[in-house]
Amino acid sequence: MNGKRLAFIYADYKKVDDFYQLQTGLFESFKYLPKKNYEVKVFVLSDQMNVHQHNSYDIYFRNTYRALEYAVKDQFEPTHTFVIGGGSSNYEDLPINKKKPKFLIHKGSVHNKSLENLFDKIIVEVPEDQDEYKNAIYKMTVNTDIYKPIDMGKYFTVCYPQSLVATPDLELFNQARVFGSISANLDTTVKIPLSSSFVRQTIFNQSKAVVLINDDDSVETALSALACNVPVVAVKDIKASFVPGVIKSTAAIPELPNVTLKALNMKYNFRDAYIMPNFQPSSYAEMIVDLTK
């Protein structure tokens, strides 16, 4: 192929079972790239040696850095490299050709100024992160084909979709992936796995509100829920709290239920007001085309 070959490399280890069912806005944007001029492959350091053939791209799972390097540099030879990672990710062992254009799709809340010298551009998740890097640009997307409003009834009062970290102030938050009814003590819960985008879309549509309390994929999770027209509440200072349409809690975590209760009966067309004008995959594809001219 004489066109452009784009390698999207994940900087952090991912399990195959968790990765297979993830239909992100980034992946959805690939189908809007000009097919005659672009070839896309995704590379992941994982627990298996496998190739997942998708409609417009392939995902290469490799279980060692050497195997990953061979797949990227020797088999594909990309003209442009996009790395998905955060400020604390390991970039030294990744197969990045320093002589070719390279870009970082920045995830998480940890910033590392040395990344300015490693990448030509750093694509950040919220506008405020542009102040962290001199070569930063802001762009974010969500899979609007999967995450959309579906009238299927509200079976969950509140949804906590993140893999939660231990929080000494509230014992419930020590449990991962919690959904259920909300009360003063948040004492009625049920656990449901969230490894699939289709399961997440269903649970979001069946919930009256989504609550985010840390930076674990908080921005894309917030956009996904808003695309389903579900209100989102975020603890102050996490990245999702800067997303348009998200209810920013100014309360401490023990008081968060009070903020959430106010959002439960909120009805607003977040999708048309915020998501469709700003975060469609086709718009993200336009940015990729512009960067790789």
C-alpha positions in Angstrom: 0.0 0.0 0.0 1.4 3.4 -1.0 -0.8 5.4 1.3 -0.4 6.2 5.0 0.0 3.4 7.5 -1.1 4.4 11.0 -0.1 2.3 14.0 -2.1 2.8 17.2 0.0 1.3 20.1 -1.3 0.9 23.7 1.4 1.8 26.1 0.0 -0.2 29.0 -0.7 -3.9 29.3 -4.3 -5.0 28.4 -5.9 -8.4 28.7 -7.4 -9.8 25.5 -10.8 -10.7 27.1 -11.3 -7.2 28.4 -10.1 -5.6 25.1 -12.1 -7.6 22.6 -15.5 -6.2 23.4 -14.4 -2.6 23.9 -15.8 -0.4 21.1 -14.3 3.0 21.8 -14.9 6.3 20.0 -11.2 6.1 18.8 -11.9 2.7 17.0 -15.2 4.0 15.6 -13.3 7.0 14.1 -11.2 4.7 11.9 -14.1 4.0 9.5 -14.3 7.7 8.6 -10.7 7.7 7.4 -10.3 7.7 3.6 -10.0 4.0 2.8 -7.8 4.5 -0.3 -5.2 6.5 1.6 -5.1 5.0 5.1 -4.3 1.6 6.6 -4.8 1.3 10.4 -3.6 -1.4 12.8 -3.9 -1.5 16.6 -1.1 -3.1 18.7 -1.5 -4.2 22.3 0.9 -5.7 24.8 -1.2 -8.5 26.2 -1.5 -12.0 27.6 -1.9 -13.7 24.3 -0.5 -13.9 20.7 -3.5 -13.2 18.6 -5.0 -11.1 15.8 -8.5 -9.7 16.0 -9.7 -8.9 12.5 -12.2 -6.0 12.5 -14.2 -4.2 9.8 -11.7 -1.4 9.1 -8.7 -2.4 11.2 -6.9 -5.3 12.9 -5.8 -5.6 16.5 -2.5 -7.3 17.1 -2.1 -8.8 20.6 1.5 -9.6 21.5 2.8 -11.1 24.7 6.3 -9.7 24.7 7.9 -6.3 23.8 10.0 -8.1 21.2 7.0 -9.6 19.5 5.3 -6.2 19.6 8.3 -4.5 18.1 8.5 -7.1 15.3 4.8 -6.7 14.5 5.0 -2.9 14.3 8.4 -2.2 12.8 9.2 -5.3 10.7 5.7 -6.4 9.5 3.8 -3.1 9.3 6.4 -0.3 9.1 4.0 2.6 10.0 4.4 6.0 8.5 2.8 7.6 11.6 2.5 6.3 15.1 -0.2 7.1 17.7 0.5 5.9 21.3 -2.4 5.6 23.8 -1.0 6.2 27.3 -0.7 8.4 30.3 2.0 10.4 32.2 3.2 7.4 34.1 3.2 4.9 31.2 6.4 3.2 30.0 7.4 4.5 26.6 11.1 3.4 26.5 10.3 -0.2 25.4 7.6 0.7 22.8 8.5 0.3 19.1 8.3 4.0 18.3 10.3 5.2 15.2 11.8 8.5 16.3 12.4 9.5 12.7 8.6 9.3 11.8 5.7 11.5 13.0 4.5 10.3 16.4 1.6 11.4 18.6 0.4 10.7 22.1 -3.3 10.2 22.9 -3.0 11.2 26.6 -5.1 9.3 29.2 -5.4 9.9 32.9 -4.6 12.7 35.2 -0.8 12.2 35.6 1.3 14.6 33.5 4.9 14.3 32.5 6.6 17.3 30.9 9.3 15.0 29.3 6.6 13.7 26.9 6.8 17.0 25.1 10.2 15.9 23.7 9.1 12.4 22.8 6.0 13.3 20.7 5.2 15.8 18.0 1.7 16.4 19.4 -0.1 15.4 22.6 -3.8 15.0 22.3 -5.5 15.6 25.6 -9.0 14.7 26.9 -10.1 18.0 28.4 -9.3 21.7 27.5 -7.6 22.3 30.8 -4.9 19.8 30.1 -3.6 21.9 27.2 -1.9 24.0 29.8 0.2 21.0 30.9 2.1 20.6 27.6 3.4 23.2 25.1 2.5 20.9 22.1 -0.9 19.8 23.4 -4.2 19.9 21.4 -7.6 19.1 22.7 -9.8 16.5 21.1 -12.1 13.7 22.5 -14.6 11.4 21.0 -17.2 8.7 22.0 -18.8 5.9 20.0 -22.2 7.5 19.3 -23.4 4.5 17.3 -23.3 2.3 20.4 -24.0 4.8 23.1 -27.4 6.3 22.3 -30.7 6.7 24.1 -32.8 3.5 24.3 -36.1 3.4 26.2 -35.8 0.1 28.2 -36.9 1.3 31.6 -35.0 2.5 34.6 -34.0 -0.5 36.7 -31.0 1.0 38.5 -31.3 4.2 40.4 -27.6 4.9 40.2 -24.6 3.4 38.3 -21.0 3.4 39.4 -19.2 2.1 36.2 -15.6 2.4 37.3 -13.2 -0.1 38.8 -13.2 1.7 42.1 -10.3 2.4 44.4 -10.4 2.0 48.1 -12.0 5.0 49.8 -11.9 5.0 53.6 -14.7 7.6 53.9 -17.3 5.3 52.3 -17.1 1.5 52.5 -19.3 1.0 49.5 -16.7 2.7 47.2 -14.3 -0.1 48.0 -16.4 -2.4 45.8 -15.7 -2.5 42.1 -18.3 -1.9 39.4 -21.3 -1.2 41.7 -24.8 -0.5 40.6 -28.1 -0.4 42.5 -30.5 1.7 44.4 -29.4 4.8 46.2 -30.3 5.6 49.7 -28.7 7.7 52.5 -26.2 5.0 53.1 -26.0 3.6 49.5 -26.7 0.2 51.0 -28.5 -1.6 48.2 -26.2 -2.8 45.5 -25.7 -5.4 42.8 -22.5 -6.1 40.8 -22.4 -6.5 37.0 -19.3 -6.8 34.9 -18.6 -4.0 32.5 -16.1 -5.5 30.0 -18.4 -5.0 27.1 -19.4 -1.7 25.5 -22.8 -3.2 24.8 -23.3 -4.1 28.4 -22.3 -0.6 29.5 -24.7 1.0 27.0 -27.5 -1.2 28.4 -26.8 -0.4 32.0 -26.4 3.3 31.4 -29.8 3.4 29.7 -31.3 1.5 32.6 -29.9 3.9 35.2 -31.3 7.2 36.4 -27.8 8.6 36.9 -24.1 7.8 36.5 -21.6 8.7 39.3 -17.8 9.0 38.7 -15.4 9.3 41.6 -12.0 8.8 40.1 -10.0 9.3 36.9 -10.3 5.7 35.7 -11.4 6.4 32.1 -13.7 9.0 33.5 -13.9 11.3 30.5 -14.9 8.7 27.9 -17.3 7.1 30.5 -18.9 10.5 31.1 -19.3 11.1 27.4 -20.8 7.6 26.9 -23.4 8.2 29.5 -24.3 11.7 28.3 -24.6 10.2 24.7 -27.4 8.0 26.2 -29.0 11.2 27.8 -28.2 9.9 31.3 -27.2 12.6 33.9 -23.6 12.3 35.1 -22.3 13.4 38.5 -18.5 13.7 39.0 -16.5 14.3 42.2 -14.7 17.7 42.0 -11.3 17.9 40.5 -11.4 14.6 38.5 -11.2 15.1 34.7 -14.8 14.2 34.0 -15.9 17.2 36.1 -14.6 19.4 33.2 -16.8 17.7 30.6 -19.7 19.9 29.4 -23.0 18.7 30.8 -21.5 16.9 33.8 -22.8 17.9 37.2 -19.7 18.8 39.2 -20.0 17.9 42.8 -18.5 20.5 45.2 -19.2 18.2 48.1 -16.8 15.7 49.8 -17.3 12.0 48.9 -19.4 11.2 52.0 -21.9 13.9 50.9 -22.0 12.8 47.3 -25.3 10.9 47.6 -27.1 14.2 48.3 -25.7 15.6 45.0 -26.7 12.5 43.1 -30.2 12.5 44.4 -30.7 15.9 42.8 -29.7 14.5 39.4 -32.0 11.5 39.5 -35.1 13.1 38.0 -33.1 15.4 35.7 -34.2 15.3 32.0 -32.1 17.0 29.4 -31.0 16.2 25.9 -27.3 16.0 26.6 -26.7 14.1 23.3 -27.9 16.8 21.0 -26.7 19.7 23.2 -23.1 18.5 23.8 -22.2 15.2 22.3 -23.3 15.4 18.6 -21.8 18.9 17.9 -18.5 18.2 19.6 -17.6 14.5 20.1 -18.6 12.5 17.1 -16.0 9.9 15.7 -16.1 11.5 12.3 -14.8 14.7 13.8 -12.0 12.8 15.5 -11.1 11.2 12.1 -10.8 14.7 10.7 -8.2 15.5 13.3 -6.2 12.4 12.5 -6.2 13.3 8.8 -5.1 16.8 9.6 -2.2 15.5 11.8 -1.0 13.1 9.2 -1.0 15.4 6.1 
